[in-house]
Amino acid sequence: MQHLRELYPTQPVSCRNGANWELPRGNEIHDLKYCDSTGKETSLRKHMEEHNTDGFLIMRHGEVVFEEYFRGMTPRTPHMLFSLIKSIEATVIATLIGDGILDLEATIEKYVPELKDTAYEGATVRQLLDMESGVRYGYDIDTESEFYRHQQSIGPAARQLKVPVGSYNFLPTLQRTREHGEGMGYKESDHIALVWAAEKVTGIRFADLFSERIWSKVGAECDAQVQCDQLGHWGLHLAVTLRDLARWGQMCLQDGKLDGKQIVPSAFFEDLRNNASVERLRQCPIAGNFFPAGIGYRSYFYRNEQHGEAIAGAGGMGQFCYVNPKYDTVIAFFSSECPWEASIAMGRPLDEVTRESHRLERERWHACLEICQAISAS
C-alpha cells in the first residue's frame, strides 16, 4: 500500500507549479464516540483498529481536527488509492468537458480512432463515465478473465508473456456482450479509454494533464505517483499522501472551487449529486452486491441518498474520501484490508468474503455520517 514505486514503474504527477496550501488546524477531537450501524456504542479509535487503518484525517471548515497514522505511515507517505483513482480521473475529464475539449455525447472513436471497429465503438463519453459500455470485463481469479489479462498487459513482463503490451493495446482485444448504455458493468477499462481520449485530444500525457489541471491547483505538498505500463501510459494505480487527498476532497466539497478559483466546473458536482443512480449501481454485477442500499453511482463517484448531498470516492481495501457539504466536513482515510483474492486463497468461501466486504462498506458510510454529526454537536 505504501510502496507503489518499489512494485511498479511509475510517473510523477508534479505539484510544483502551484502554491502549497498549508492545512490549518482547528480544535482537535480525540476520543470521539458514536453508535455503529447495529446501534452499539463504538469509537473512532475502535473503528480504525477494526478496519486496518493506515491513516485517518478529518477536516471541518477547512481545518484539520483529527489526523493519525499507523503501520509506519507518515504525513508524507504516498498510499495506493485503488479505484479511488477513477474519481480523481473524473475531475480531470470534467475540466476538459467544461473547456469544450471533450463532448459528453461524442463517441469514443471520435477521439481515439484506434477504438473504431472494436467493442468500444459507439460508446459515448457519458456512458464511459458511468461504466455503461457494453464491453465484457470479468474479475474471476483465473488466467482467462479480462482483469487478469489486463494486469498482465500493464506489467513489466508483458513482452515475455507474449500478451498485448500496455492498456492501449489491450483495450481493442475486449469483446462486447450487450449494447452500450444498457446498464452498468464495473470494469478497469472504461476509465482507461477516457484517459486515452484525453491524451489524444490534448497531445499531453495524462500524468501531466492531472498535474496541470488538478494537482498543482489544490495546494498539494507532495508529487503523486502513478503506475505506468511499459509504453509509459497511465496505469491502474495512483498513490498520494493523505493530506493531499484531503485537499482534493476539500475542492470537491466546495463544488470544484478552492482559494476562490474554480478548478473543476461546479456543474460536474451538481450533476453527480442530482443524477447518481441507485438503480444503476444495484443492478451492476459484483459492485451491486458490494455497496449498501441507497448508494448511487455517477461519474466514478458514489452518493448515499440517506446522507443528503454527501459524495465519496472509494477504492478497494478501504480507501475512502467522503465530503459532506451539510457539515462542511471532509473525511479521508487509507486502509490495508485483506484483498478478496487473499481471503479466497486462504480458504474462505466467496459468499462469506462478500458479506464481510458488504459489512465493512456499510460501516464506512455509517461512521462518516456519525462522525460528522458528533463533531457538529460537540
N, C-alpha and C positions, 0 to 999 in steps of 0.2 A: 504493500500500500504506500510506503514511504520511499520506495527505491525504483521509481519508473526508469530513470536514466541508466540504472545498472542492469535493467532487464531488457530494454528495447533501444533501438536507435531513436533519438528524439530531436526535435527542433525547438528552439526557444521562441516564446512569444514575449516580445520586449515590452517592458513597462516604462522605458526610459524617456519616451517622448512627452510624458505627462508629469505634472507636479504631484508628488506623493501627498495623499490625504492622511494626515495624522489623525488616527482614531481617538477622539476624546473619550474620557472615562467618566461615567456618572456614578450615582450611588450604587455600589456593587451589592448584589444579592449573594447569599451563601447557601444556607440550609433551607432551600425552597421546598415546601411540601404541597402536595395536591393529591387527588384521588385518581387512580388508574381507571382504565375502561371498564373494570369489573366493580368499581365503587370502593375498592380498598385503598387505604391511605398509603401513599408512597412518597418518594422524594426525588429530586433531580439527581442527587448522587446515586441513589439506587438504580434509577433509570440508566445512568451512564454505565454502571457496573454490569447490568443485565444485557446491555446492547453492545458490549465490547467496544466502548467509545475510545477513539484516539484523540479527539479534540472537540470541544463544545464551546460555542460563543453565542452570546445574546446581545443584541443592540436594541436599545429603546430610545426613541427621539434622537437617533444618530449617535448615541453614546454607548460605549461598551459597559454593560452592567454585570457580565459574567464571562470569564474566559479561563479554560483549564485544558491541560494537555496530559496525555498518558502514553505509555509504551515508547518512551524516548522521543516523542514528537515535541517540536518547539514551534513558536510563532512563525519561524522562517522555514519550516519543513514543508515542501510540496507533498500533497497527498493525492492519490488517484481518485478520480470522480466517477468512473464507470459511466453509466448512462446519463448522469447529470451533464456530461459534455454536450448532449443534444440540446438542452435548454440554453446553454451558452451559445452554441452554434446558431440557434434560432434568433437570438438577439442580433447577431451579426447579419444574418439573412434579412432580418426586419429592416435594418438600415439600408440595405440595397434595394429592398422593395420601396421603402419610403423615398429613396432618391430616384425612383423610376428606372433603376438598372435591371431589376428583375420584376416580372409581372406575375402575380398570383395565378392568373388564369392561363398563362402560357404553358405549353407542354415542354417537357424536359429536353426533347431533341432539338428544340429551337436554340437552346444554349449549349447543349452537348450533342453535336451531330453523331458522335460515336455511339450514342444510345438509340439511334434510329434502327429499325428492324431488329430490335431486341425486346425483351419482356417489358422494358420500361417505356417503350414508345407509346405516346398518348397520355402518359401520366402528367398531371399538372403540378405546378409548384405548390398549390394549395393542398392537393392530395398527398404529396410527399411530406409536407409539414405535419400532416395528421396521420402519417403512416397508412394511407389508404390506397397505395398502389396495389395492384393485383398480383404482385410478384411473390412467389413462394420463398419462404425463408424459415427453415426449421432449426430448432435448437437441440435436437437429440444428441446425446453424447456418443456419437459414432462417426466414423470417417466419411460417411455419405451425407451428413447434414450440411446445410448451407453455412451455418455458423462455423462448423469445424473447418470447412474448406476455405471460408473467408479468413479465418485466423491463420491458416497455412499460407495463404497468398500474401499476407502482410508481414509474415515472419521472416527472420533472417535466413531461413533455409529454403525459401520458396523455389529458387532455381534448382537446388539439389533435389527437391521433391517433385520437380517437373510439373508444377501447378502454375496457373496464371500468376505472374509477378505483380503484386500491388492491387489495391482495391479497384483502380480504374480498368484494369484488365480482367478483374474478377466479375464486376457487375454485368458485363454483357453475356456471361455464361449462365445467368439465372433464368429460371423459367416462370411463366405466368400461369396461375391456376384459376383466376377469375378476372372479371372486368375491373378496371381501376374505378375507385370510388364506391365499391360495393361493401365497404366495411374495413375496419382497422385490422392490420396484421403486424404485430410487433416485429421489428427487424433492425439489423445493423447496416442495411444497405440504402434505405431511403434517404437518410440524412447525409450519407456519403455522396449520393447523387447530387444533392443540393450544394454540398461543398465543391464538387467538381464544377457545377454550373457557375458558382460564384467565382472560381478561379478562371474559367474560360472567358466569362464576360468582362472581367476586370483586368485579366492578364497579371494578376498578383496572387501569389500563393496564399492559402487560407491562413496560415500562421501569421503572415504579415497583415492580412486584412483584419484579423482578430485584434492584433496589436494596434493597428491604426484606428479602428473604429470603436473598440471597446476598452481594451486593457490599458491603453495609455490615457484613457479619459476617466476611468473610475478611481484614479488615485492609487492604483496597485503599487505596492512597495517591492514586489519580487516578480521576476520573469516567471511566466507559466512554462510548463514543459509539455509538449505534445508528441506522442508516439508517431513515427513516420515509417512508411514501408521502404523497400529497397530502392524505389524510384524517387524517394523524397516527398511523397504525398502524405497529406494529413491522415492520421490513423484513427483508431477507436478509443484511445486512452489519453486523457488530459490530467495533469497534476498541477494543483495550485495550493497556495497556503490558505489556512482557514480565514485569516483576516482579510485576504484579498477576495475570497468567496463572499464574505460578509459585505465588503464594499460593493461588489457586483449586485448582491441582494438588495442593498440599500437603493441602488439605482432602479432596480425593478420595483421596489416598494413605492418609489416616487414616480411611477409611470414613465420610466426612461430618462428622468432628469436628475442631475447631480450638480451641485455647486452652481445652480442657476442655468446650466446648459442642458439642452435636450440632446441626449446621446442616442437613444432609441425612440422612434416615434411613439407617442402616447397611444395612438390608435392600435398599435400592436397589443398592448396590455388590455385596452378596453375590449378588443375582440376576443382575446383568450378568456377573459373573465365572463363575457357575455355568451360565448359560444363553446365553452368547454363541455363536451358531450358525455354525459354519464352513460348513455346507451352505447356510444362508440366504444368506450373502454370495457363496458360489461360484456359485450359480445366478442371482444378480442380474445382469440386463443392465447393461452399462457397468461398474459397480463390481466385478462378479465377475471381470472381466479385469484390473482395475487393481491389486488387492492380492495380495501373495504368498500361497502356500499356507499353510494353518494359521491364518489370521486369521478370527475370527468377529465377528459383529455383534449388538448388543443395546442398545436404548435410546439410540441415537445415539453409542455408544462402540464401540471395537474392542478385541479381545483376541487376542493371538498365543498359541496353545497351547504353543509352544516357550519362552515367557517366563514360565511359571508363572502367577501371579496379576496380572501386569502388564497395565495397560489404557492406552488412549490416546484422546484426541480429535484428529481430523485435519481439516485444511482444504486446499483447493486451493492450488496454487502453493507448497506446502511449509510449511504452518503445522502445528505439532505440539505436543502436551503429553502426555508419557509419564510414567507413575507406576509404580514397581516396588517393592512392599512388601518383597520379599525383601532388597533392597539399600537400603531406606529412602531412595530417590532419586527426585527429580523432575527431568525434563529438558524444558525449554520452549524452543522456537525459532521464529523467523519467517524466511521466505524470500521471494524475489521471482523464483521460477522462471517461465519463459516459459509463458504460457497456451496451452492446446491450440489455441484459435481463432487466435492469432497464428502459431503454428508451421504450421498448415494454410494460413493466408493467405500465408505465405512459401514455400509450395510443397512442404512436407514431407509425404510420404504418411501417411495416418492410422495404418496399422499400425506405421510407424516411430515416430510420436509416442506411440502406445500402449505400445510396447516400452520406450521411454525413460522414460515415466512409471512403468511397472512396475518398472524398474531402480531409479529414484530412491526409490520407496516401499520396495522391498526393503532398500536401503542405509540408509534412515532407521531402520527397525526394527532392523536388524543393528547399526548404530552405537550405538543407545541401549543395547542389552544389553551390547555390548562395553565401552562407557564405564562402565556400572555395575560390571562385573566388574573392569575395570582400576583404577578408583578404590578398590574394595573390597580389591584385592590390594596397593595401594600403601601 
